[in-house]
């Protein structure tokens, strides 16, 4: 649709308001104003004012959309919503704690040979995890408990065997 002189004047007023509010530089204002005055259709005018407020802007955090009908080709694409919340740091499982648990579980099957490594690895894992965000404290504790129980059982077994002989 062809634009009238009053349409061009309204667009010039929007540009003037944008310049006075500091939304446009002097060069950009002059360039857009020149193009608005040479515009023959609404399609020529709308790209020059589509990114400026075209009426009173409320002072709340809500930005009111312009009331003018803008062809789809000249509408700015909506910005995607982004969640900028801080993510927690990635956590991993301490490998030494896993080793302590495995050695503790294998204690009855190895006749107590893995109980001492379970205790050593359990204490080492708990020392490594001090001040870190690693998982595995429960596994280290379970390895310690199973290792100490294995050592106590086999020590008691050997003591009974020696006293019985």
LUMRO-789289 format. One record per atom (N, C-alpha, C): atom name; x, y, z; residue in one letter; residue number from 1. Coordinates in steps of 0.1 Angstrom, whole numbers. Atoms other than C-alpha are relative to their C-alpha. Example, Ala and Ser with C-alpha at 12.3 -4.5 7.8 and 13.67 -1.06 7.14 Angstrom:
LUMRO-789289
- atom:px:py:pz:res:n
- N:9:-12:0:A:1
- CA:123:-45:78:A:1
- C:9:12:0:A:1
- N:-9:-11:0:S:2
- CA:137:-11:71:S:2
- C:-8:11:8:S:2
***
This chain:
LUMRO-789289
- atom:px:py:pz:res:n
- N:9:-12:0:X:1
- CA:0:0:0:X:1
- C:9:12:0:X:1
- N:-8:-13:1:X:2
- CA:13:35:-8:X:2
- C:-2:8:12:X:2
- N:-1:-8:-12:X:3
- CA:23:57:20:X:3
- C:-4:15:-3:X:3
- N:3:-14:2:X:4
- CA:9:92:25:X:4
- C:10:9:7:X:4
- N:-9:-10:-6:X:5
- CA:27:124:36:X:5
- C:-1:-1:15:X:5
- N:2:1:-15:X:6
- CA:12:120:71:X:6
- C:6:-13:5:X:6
- N:-7:12:-4:X:7
- CA:25:84:73:X:7
- C:15:3:1:X:7
- N:-14:-3:-1:X:8
- CA:60:97:65:X:8
- C:3:9:11:X:8
- N:-3:-10:-12:X:9
- CA:57:125:91:X:9
- C:-1:-8:13:X:9
- N:1:8:-13:X:10
- CA:46:100:118:X:10
- C:13:-8:2:X:10
- N:-12:8:0:X:11
- CA:76:78:109:X:11
- C:12:9:4:X:11
- N:-10:-9:-4:X:12
- CA:98:109:111:X:12
- C:0:4:14:X:12
- N:2:-3:-14:X:13
- CA:84:117:145:X:13
- C:6:-11:9:X:13
- N:-5:11:-7:X:14
- CA:93:82:157:X:14
- C:15:0:0:X:14
- N:-14:-1:1:X:15
- CA:128:86:144:X:15
- C:6:11:8:X:15
- N:-4:-11:-8:X:16
- CA:131:120:161:X:16
- C:0:-3:14:X:16
- N:1:5:-14:X:17
- CA:120:105:194:X:17
- C:12:-10:3:X:17
- N:-11:9:-2:X:18
- CA:145:77:190:X:18
- C:14:6:1:X:18
- N:-12:-7:-1:X:19
- CA:173:101:183:X:19
- C:1:8:13:X:19
- N:0:-9:-12:X:20
- CA:164:124:212:X:20
- C:2:-9:13:X:20
- N:-1:9:-12:X:21
- CA:163:93:236:X:21
- C:14:-7:0:X:21
- N:-13:7:1:X:22
- CA:198:82:224:X:22
- C:0:-14:-6:X:22
- N:1:13:6:X:23
- CA:186:51:206:X:23
- C:6:0:-14:X:23
- N:-6:-1:13:X:24
- CA:200:63:173:X:24
- C:12:10:0:X:24
- N:-11:-10:1:X:25
- CA:233:80:164:X:25
- C:-4:10:-10:X:25
- N:3:-11:10:X:26
- CA:233:112:143:X:26
- C:0:-5:-14:X:26
- N:-2:5:14:X:27
- CA:245:94:112:X:27
- C:-12:-10:-3:X:27
- N:11:9:2:X:28
- CA:219:66:116:X:28
- C:-14:7:-1:X:28
- N:12:-8:1:X:29
- CA:191:91:122:X:29
- C:-1:7:-13:X:29
- N:0:-6:13:X:30
- CA:200:111:91:X:30
- C:-3:-9:-11:X:30
- N:2:10:10:X:31
- CA:202:80:70:X:31
- C:-15:-5:0:X:31
- N:14:6:-1:X:32
- CA:168:66:82:X:32
- C:-10:11:-4:X:32
- N:9:-10:3:X:33
- CA:151:100:79:X:33
- C:0:3:-15:X:33
- N:-1:-2:15:X:34
- CA:163:104:43:X:34
- C:-8:-11:-7:X:34
- N:7:11:7:X:35
- CA:150:69:34:X:35
- C:-15:1:3:X:35
- N:15:-1:-3:X:36
- CA:116:76:52:X:36
- C:-6:11:-10:X:36
- N:6:-11:8:X:37
- CA:111:109:32:X:37
- C:0:-5:-15:X:37
- N:0:5:14:X:38
- CA:119:90:-1:X:38
- C:-9:-12:-1:X:38
- N:8:12:0:X:39
- CA:96:60:9:X:39
- C:-13:2:-8:X:39
- N:12:-1:8:X:40
- CA:67:53:-15:X:40
- C:-11:-9:7:X:40
- N:10:9:-5:X:41
- CA:50:24:4:X:41
- C:3:-2:15:X:41
- N:-2:3:-14:X:42
- CA:45:12:40:X:42
- C:12:-10:1:X:42
- N:-11:9:-1:X:43
- CA:70:-16:32:X:43
- C:13:7:0:X:43
- N:-13:-8:-1:X:44
- CA:97:11:27:X:44
- C:1:7:13:X:44
- N:-1:-8:-13:X:45
- CA:88:29:60:X:45
- C:3:-9:11:X:45
- N:0:8:-12:X:46
- CA:84:0:84:X:46
- C:14:-5:4:X:46
- N:-13:4:-4:X:47
- CA:120:-13:83:X:47
- C:8:11:7:X:47
- N:-7:-12:-6:X:48
- CA:132:22:94:X:48
- C:-4:2:14:X:48
- N:5:-3:-14:X:49
- CA:111:23:126:X:49
- C:-3:-12:8:X:49
- N:5:12:-7:X:50
- CA:104:-13:135:X:50
- C:7:-3:13:X:50
- N:-8:3:-12:X:51
- CA:132:-15:161:X:51
- C:-1:12:11:X:51
- N:1:-11:-10:X:52
- CA:121:18:179:X:52
- C:-14:0:6:X:52
- N:13:-1:-6:X:53
- CA:93:23:204:X:53
- C:-9:11:-8:X:53
- N:8:-9:8:X:54
- CA:63:39:186:X:54
- C:-12:5:9:X:54
- N:10:-6:-9:X:55
- CA:45:54:216:X:55
- C:6:0:13:X:55
- N:-5:-1:-13:X:56
- CA:49:59:253:X:56
- C:4:-14:5:X:56
- N:-6:13:-5:X:57
- CA:71:31:268:X:57
- C:-3:0:15:X:57
- N:2:1:-15:X:58
- CA:59:20:303:X:58
- C:14:-2:7:X:58
- N:-12:0:-8:X:59
- CA:86:23:330:X:59
- C:2:-13:7:X:59
- N:-2:13:-7:X:60
- CA:81:-12:343:X:60
- C:10:-9:-9:X:60
- N:-9:9:7:X:61
- CA:102:-42:331:X:61
- C:-6:-5:-12:X:61
- N:7:5:11:X:62
- CA:76:-50:305:X:62
- C:2:9:-12:X:62
- N:-2:-8:12:X:63
- CA:84:-38:269:X:63
- C:-12:-2:-9:X:63
- N:12:1:8:X:64
- CA:52:-31:250:X:64
- C:4:0:-15:X:64
- N:-3:2:15:X:65
- CA:52:-42:213:X:65
- C:-7:12:-7:X:65
- N:6:-11:8:X:66
- CA:45:-15:187:X:66
- C:-14:-5:-6:X:66
- N:13:3:4:X:67
- CA:9:-13:176:X:67
- C:-1:0:-16:X:67
- N:1:0:14:X:68
- CA:17:-8:139:X:68
- C:1:-14:-6:X:68
- N:0:13:7:X:69
- CA:11:-37:115:X:69
- C:13:-1:-8:X:69
- N:-12:2:6:X:70
- CA:45:-49:104:X:70
- C:0:-13:-9:X:70
- N:0:12:8:X:71
- CA:48:-73:74:X:71
- C:10:-10:6:X:71
- N:-8:11:-6:X:72
- CA:62:-107:85:X:72
- C:15:1:-4:X:72
- N:-13:0:5:X:73
- CA:93:-102:63:X:73
- C:9:10:8:X:73
- N:-8:-11:-6:X:74
- CA:104:-71:83:X:74
- C:-1:-1:16:X:74
- N:1:2:-15:X:75
- CA:96:-84:119:X:75
- C:13:-6:4:X:75
- N:-12:6:-5:X:76
- CA:127:-91:139:X:76
- C:-3:-14:6:X:76
- N:2:14:-5:X:77
- CA:131:-128:149:X:77
- C:0:1:15:X:77
- N:0:0:-14:X:78
- CA:122:-135:185:X:78
- C:13:-6:6:X:78
- N:-13:5:-7:X:79
- CA:152:-140:208:X:79
- C:-4:-13:8:X:79
- N:3:12:-8:X:80
- CA:153:-175:223:X:80
- C:2:2:14:X:80
- N:-1:-2:-14:X:81
- CA:148:-177:260:X:81
- C:12:-9:5:X:81
- N:-11:7:-5:X:82
- CA:180:-188:277:X:82
- C:0:0:16:X:82
- N:-1:1:-14:X:83
- CA:184:-201:312:X:83
- C:15:1:4:X:83
- N:-14:-2:-3:X:84
- CA:217:-186:325:X:84
- C:3:-4:14:X:84
- N:-3:4:-13:X:85
- CA:215:-203:359:X:85
- C:13:-8:0:X:85
- N:-13:7:-1:X:86
- CA:249:-216:371:X:86
- C:-3:-15:2:X:86
- N:1:14:-2:X:87
- CA:252:-253:367:X:87
- C:10:-5:10:X:87
- N:-10:5:-10:X:88
- CA:268:-273:394:X:88
- C:12:-7:-7:X:88
- N:-11:6:6:X:89
- CA:303:-286:387:X:89
- C:-2:-15:-2:X:89
- N:2:15:2:X:90
- CA:304:-321:372:X:90
- C:8:-8:11:X:90
- N:-6:8:-11:X:91
- CA:311:-347:399:X:91
- C:4:-14:-6:X:91
- N:-4:14:5:X:92
- CA:329:-380:393:X:92
- C:2:-8:13:X:92
- N:-2:9:-11:X:93
- CA:334:-410:414:X:93
- C:15:-3:2:X:93
- N:-14:3:-3:X:94
- CA:368:-415:431:X:94
- C:3:-14:-3:X:94
- N:-4:14:4:X:95
- CA:386:-445:416:X:95
- C:6:-8:12:X:95
- N:-6:7:-11:X:96
- CA:404:-453:448:X:96
- C:-11:-5:9:X:96
- N:11:5:-9:X:97
- CA:371:-456:467:X:97
- C:-6:-12:-7:X:97
- N:5:12:6:X:98
- CA:359:-480:441:X:98
- C:9:-12:2:X:98
- N:-10:10:-3:X:99
- CA:391:-500:445:X:99
- C:-1:-5:15:X:99
- N:2:5:-14:X:100
- CA:386:-501:483:X:100
- C:-12:-8:2:X:100
- N:12:8:-1:X:101
- CA:351:-514:479:X:101
- C:2:-14:-6:X:101
- N:-2:13:6:X:102
- CA:361:-541:455:X:102
- C:9:-9:8:X:102
- N:-9:8:-8:X:103
- CA:390:-552:477:X:103
- C:-8:-5:13:X:103
- N:8:4:-12:X:104
- CA:366:-553:507:X:104
- C:-10:-11:-3:X:104
- N:10:11:4:X:105
- CA:340:-574:489:X:105
- C:7:-13:-3:X:105
- N:-7:12:3:X:106
- CA:367:-598:477:X:106
- C:7:-7:12:X:106
- N:-7:6:-11:X:107
- CA:381:-604:512:X:107
- C:-4:-14:4:X:107
- N:3:14:-4:X:108
- CA:361:-635:521:X:108
- C:4:-11:-11:X:108
- N:-3:10:11:X:109
- CA:369:-651:487:X:109
- C:15:-2:-2:X:109
- N:-14:1:1:X:110
- CA:406:-644:489:X:110
- C:7:-4:13:X:110
- N:-5:5:-13:X:111
- CA:411:-658:524:X:111
- C:6:12:8:X:111
- N:-5:-11:-8:X:112
- CA:417:-623:538:X:112
- C:11:8:-7:X:112
- N:-12:-7:7:X:113
- CA:445:-613:513:X:113
- C:-3:14:-4:X:113
- N:3:-14:5:X:114
- CA:426:-582:501:X:114
- C:-5:9:11:X:114
- N:5:-9:-11:X:115
- CA:415:-569:535:X:115
- C:10:12:3:X:115
- N:-10:-11:-2:X:116
- CA:448:-549:540:X:116
- C:0:10:-12:X:116
- N:1:-10:11:X:117
- CA:446:-533:505:X:117
- C:-13:8:1:X:117
- N:13:-7:-1:X:118
- CA:409:-525:512:X:118
- C:1:11:10:X:118
- N:-2:-10:-10:X:119
- CA:419:-506:544:X:119
- C:9:11:-5:X:119
- N:-9:-10:5:X:120
- CA:448:-488:527:X:120
- C:-7:9:-10:X:120
- N:7:-8:10:X:121
- CA:427:-478:497:X:121
- C:-11:8:5:X:121
- N:11:-8:-6:X:122
- CA:398:-467:519:X:122
- C:5:12:6:X:122
- N:-6:-12:-6:X:123
- CA:420:-444:539:X:123
- C:5:10:-10:X:123
- N:-6:-9:10:X:124
- CA:437:-430:508:X:124
- C:-11:7:-8:X:124
- N:12:-6:7:X:125
- CA:403:-424:491:X:125
- C:-6:11:8:X:125
- N:6:-10:-8:X:126
- CA:389:-405:520:X:126
- C:9:12:1:X:126
- N:-10:-12:-1:X:127
- CA:421:-383:522:X:127
- C:-1:7:-14:X:127
- N:1:-7:13:X:128
- CA:418:-376:484:X:128
- C:-13:8:-1:X:128
- N:12:-7:1:X:129
- CA:382:-366:487:X:129
- C:-2:12:9:X:129
- N:1:-11:-8:X:130
- CA:388:-340:513:X:130
- C:1:13:-8:X:130
- N:0:-13:8:X:131
- CA:379:-306:497:X:131
- C:-3:-2:-15:X:131
- N:3:2:14:X:132
- CA:369:-321:464:X:132
- C:-15:-3:-1:X:132
- N:15:3:2:X:133
- CA:334:-326:449:X:133
- C:-2:-14:-6:X:133
- N:2:14:5:X:134
- CA:339:-363:441:X:134
- C:-10:-8:8:X:134
- N:8:10:-7:X:135
- CA:315:-390:450:X:135
- C:8:-12:4:X:135
- N:-7:12:-3:X:136
- CA:325:-422:466:X:136
- C:3:-2:15:X:136
- N:-3:1:-15:X:137
- CA:327:-416:504:X:137
- C:-6:-12:6:X:137
- N:7:12:-5:X:138
- CA:302:-444:511:X:138
- C:8:-12:-4:X:138
- N:-8:12:4:X:139
- CA:323:-468:490:X:139
- C:13:-1:7:X:139
- N:-13:1:-8:X:140
- CA:355:-459:508:X:140
- C:-3:-5:14:X:140
- N:3:5:-13:X:141
- CA:338:-464:541:X:141
- C:-4:-14:1:X:141
- N:4:14:1:X:142
- CA:323:-497:531:X:142
- C:13:-9:-2:X:142
- N:-12:7:2:X:143
- CA:358:-508:519:X:143
- C:8:-1:13:X:143
- N:-7:0:-13:X:144
- CA:373:-498:553:X:144
- C:-6:-10:9:X:144
- N:7:9:-10:X:145
- CA:346:-516:573:X:145
- C:3:-15:-4:X:145
- N:-2:14:4:X:146
- CA:349:-548:552:X:146
- C:15:-4:2:X:146
- N:-14:3:-2:X:147
- CA:387:-546:553:X:147
- C:4:-3:14:X:147
- N:-3:2:-15:X:148
- CA:389:-542:591:X:148
- C:-7:-13:5:X:148
- N:6:13:-5:X:149
- CA:363:-570:596:X:149
- C:7:-12:-5:X:149
- N:-8:12:6:X:150
- CA:383:-593:573:X:150
- C:12:-2:8:X:150
- N:-13:1:-8:X:151
- CA:415:-585:592:X:151
- C:-3:-6:14:X:151
- N:3:5:-14:X:152
- CA:398:-591:626:X:152
- C:-4:-14:-1:X:152
- N:4:14:1:X:153
- CA:382:-623:614:X:153
- C:12:-10:-2:X:153
- N:-11:9:3:X:154
- CA:414:-638:600:X:154
- C:10:0:12:X:154
- N:-8:0:-12:X:155
- CA:434:-626:630:X:155
- C:-5:-9:11:X:155
- N:6:8:-10:X:156
- CA:410:-642:654:X:156
- C:0:-15:-4:X:156
- N:-1:14:5:X:157
- CA:410:-674:632:X:157
- C:14:-5:3:X:157
- N:-14:4:-2:X:158
- CA:448:-676:633:X:158
- C:3:-2:15:X:158
- N:-3:1:-15:X:159
- CA:449:-669:671:X:159
- C:-7:-13:6:X:159
- N:7:12:-5:X:160
- CA:423:-697:678:X:160
- C:8:-12:-5:X:160
- N:-7:12:5:X:161
- CA:443:-721:655:X:161
- C:13:-2:7:X:161
- N:-13:1:-7:X:162
- CA:476:-713:673:X:162
- C:-3:-5:14:X:162
- N:3:4:-14:X:163
- CA:460:-717:708:X:163
- C:-5:-14:0:X:163
- N:5:13:0:X:164
- CA:443:-749:698:X:164
- C:11:-11:-3:X:164
- N:-11:10:3:X:165
- CA:476:-765:686:X:165
- C:9:-2:11:X:165
***
